[in-house]
Amino acid sequence: MAEGQRALAVYADECDPKTNPDCWHYKRRYFGGDDGIVFIDAESLEAMLSTNPEATHLRAEFATETMQLSIITRS
């Protein structure tokens, strides 16, 4: 990132501290005790999102060694 820029942080719906006062407990229960941070290359993400401009959510599915991203549209 360029000097002075901040990373964009995106939370799972259930783990957003602005909307769920129990977000820390939920996160620890389902994601474990680590920080839960996954860095995603912005250019790859922008390319994926441009295929569906109507998308409203990014879905992340985690396995032991992999992560699969997909975009979905919720009304």
C-alpha positions in Angstrom: 0.0 0.0 0.0 1.1 3.5 -0.7 2.2 5.7 2.3 -0.8 7.1 4.1 -3.3 4.6 2.7 -5.3 2.4 5.1 -6.4 -1.2 4.4 -10.1 -1.8 3.9 -11.4 -4.1 6.6 -14.5 -6.2 5.9 -16.2 -8.3 8.5 -18.4 -11.3 8.3 -22.0 -10.3 9.0 -21.9 -12.0 12.4 -18.4 -10.7 13.3 -18.9 -7.0 12.7 -18.3 -5.1 16.0 -20.5 -2.3 14.8 -23.6 -4.5 14.5 -23.0 -7.4 16.9 -22.0 -6.8 20.5 -21.1 -10.5 20.8 -18.9 -10.5 17.7 -15.7 -11.5 19.6 -17.4 -14.5 21.1 -19.0 -15.5 17.8 -15.7 -15.2 16.0 -13.8 -17.3 18.6 -16.5 -20.0 18.5 -16.5 -20.4 14.7 -13.1 -19.1 13.5 -10.8 -19.8 16.5 -8.5 -17.6 18.5 -6.3 -16.2 15.8 -6.8 -12.7 14.5 -8.9 -14.0 11.6 -7.3 -11.7 9.1 -7.0 -12.8 5.4 -5.4 -10.5 2.9 -7.0 -10.5 -0.5 -5.3 -9.0 -3.6 -7.4 -5.9 -4.6 -6.8 -6.4 -8.3 -8.1 -10.0 -8.2 -11.0 -9.0 -6.2 -11.9 -6.1 -8.5 -11.7 -8.4 -11.5 -14.1 -10.8 -9.8 -16.5 -8.1 -8.7 -16.6 -6.5 -12.2 -18.2 -9.7 -13.6 -21.3 -8.9 -11.6 -21.8 -5.3 -10.8 -25.1 -6.1 -9.0 -23.3 -8.2 -6.4 -24.0 -7.3 -2.8 -21.9 -9.8 -0.8 -18.6 -11.6 -1.0 -18.8 -15.2 0.2 -15.6 -16.8 1.6 -15.5 -20.5 2.1 -12.5 -21.9 4.1 -11.0 -25.3 4.1 -7.8 -26.4 5.9 -5.4 -25.0 3.4 -7.6 -23.1 0.9 -10.1 -20.3 0.6 -12.7 -20.0 -2.1 -14.3 -16.6 -2.9 -17.5 -16.0 -4.7 -19.9 -13.1 -5.2 -23.6 -13.3 -4.5 -26.5 -10.9 -4.9 -29.0 -10.6 -2.1 -32.1 -8.5 -2.5 
